[in-house]
């Protein structure tokens, strides 16, 4: 039967101005919940939720009826115990179109590490470009991935046959419930997401084969539906025996609060994830984002983020943080993608990000363009390094191994990801035997 290209979107990354939610503030109080409760009595605010898990010092608050966000921040910073306060940021996406790669029509079933997948997914050009088969086939490496990779995104389809045997329990921060599935979003009513000035999630083209509900998923409220499943599928492609933890911090329309991202970072770290993939960015810096990243790396977590799709040299976050690897997008001809941001910092390396074939909800497949789909190639590579030798693999040592890449230009930092070079470098550094 002839397959149809049903959905195709381009989601650009980077807002034109600061992103601020209308009435939410993130505050750190060294005196904890009790101290903040007393402070809110003084300055008229209400505590919405905790952010940093078991640490109990970071919270989301909203102003009382007589306060604006700006006034509340000023009053909070004057109180005993309050370390910092900042607006809660909001992320959002926009759309445009591209064309599906030929490999998306290759539905030949092949066996892939205990499951059956499409040949076009398992043997797509990006796999050869980054030298993945060489690492997976060498007995001296024995690298197919280990540990938990947390994916902060729109959630996953937990019923997809490719992912079912590698998923661990995640969390949905948009609904405050266990799981991390994005399937319930397909039935959500319009108008459930608060408005605000946008930052951006870095999705790009989604060319979907055999997707049901063409009209439904063309609606703006579903603009990012499937994004987290796609990102997770790319990680699984590179590190098929690593586990994936879905952390849903974004809605199907691509919007999500910074506070939910922070909650996901702390949750992943405290749940023993070893790698965290973040395919999103902020144009403005955040004190609490920086602190959450430092907390994660202090616990041995490796952080990877996309650098955005605005086609310019720009500092974005979290990719621009010194303890996060920022990933740009390259073409299949080892040049910078026209849509990718560039420059070091924030770019650590680039990775293929055009027409990347991956899984999509409802047991089907899709192709994606954007730095969103470059970052998980690197996150998966870190999980491979852990299966070679997990001892001593930190943000610093993983970054140094990944830096052994194919140099292209200064726009792409250390170059285009080469999984074999990274694995060999980590072997030398950690004392394993390589061929």
Phi, psi and omega in degrees: 000137179290134181268151181246142171278110189258328184224136177210116181229151169243123181249110183281154184244132174116120178278161179277351180202178180303144180258121183225128172288157189292322190212034182233143181227137173262127184227138175252124180237116182295344179270001175076196185300315182298318179297319181289326176300318177293319179298319181294332174294326182282319189253003179064077173215164179236135181277127181268311185192160172277157184245320193259028173062233186288348181287324171067038178234347184245132186220160169258131177232159174235148181289155173287180187296339183258002184247145166264169178299316181298315179295321180296317180299316179299317181290322179297316183294344179270357186266150177296133177094337181282120183271315177202161177210139182209157178296144171286130183268158181235137178253150179204163181235162174229178192224156176196185186233155174221187183242142184288146176284154181302325183298343181291341179269357182275094185264010180305128182281130176228154177276134181218098175049056173090003177221172177251131183222169179285141178300323181296334176280311186289327187240037180286163184304322183301326180300317180286321183301318183271005175067032182293315183302327181297321180287318181291334184267339182286121181295332180293332175272313183056039191259113172226007174103141175210162181086180182257127172256115178273137181241106178273109191195213181271004185099187179225167168270103184289351180266355182295128185299334180289329185261341193308320186274359180243354182283139168248166184298127177248204183211145177255103182280347177280339179239355183056057178210156180291153172128288182089018177283143174261357182298322178300338179297335183292346181243016183278141178288157177292156173083017181270351182256132179297151178273166180168166177290137191270145152261196186219141166272141188269045173284158174228214184303137168239107174257114193248130177265133174060027176287134176274148175080054182306313182294314182303310187277002171271351181287146180305327183291350177246021187303328181248009180300131181096348184302313182293324176296318179297313179299316180297323178296326178289318176301316180296324178301318182279319185233074191292344178254004172282155177267151182240129179250109180281124178239104187274107178245357182234146177277171181297335178276001177092000181268151177190150182276146173304320182300325177289327174296316178297316178301320180294321178298313179293320180298313181299315181296315182285349177257014171072026169294149181251341178222141175234123177262131181230094180268062179202168178206158172243144177282332181253153181283162179221126179300315183288329174296317178299317180292321178295321178294318179296320178299316181297312182291332177293339178263011177087013179274140177259128185252133180228136181217153175279155186258001175102160189238040183261002176065036182212167175277117186207145172271121179231167183229144011278353184303328183282352178291146186294340180251029176228135173277118177268132187242126176265175180251139175240159175279175176285000177248020177058047170235163177294131175296142184298330183273347189282140166292161187209174178100143181245120354285166008268357186287123172270308173215171170251166175207155180308137183214023181236120179065036179286121183272130183207181182279161181217155181308157179070038172062028179238192187227161180210168174240145183228147174239132177143162178295340173305326186261355171275317183304315181295338173297323178284319178301317176297322178297321177298320177296327174295317179301323178295327179283342173282312178194107182283337185293126175082003180279110182237179175305316182293310184289324177295317179298319179295322177293315180297331180295344173282083188232175176277110184292134179240304178195168179295340178297335184249030176058237182279354176126195179270134181313130171231106187297322180294313179299320179295316180295317179296320179296319179292325175300313181298317184290327186258357174089016177274172180260129179236166178249000000 
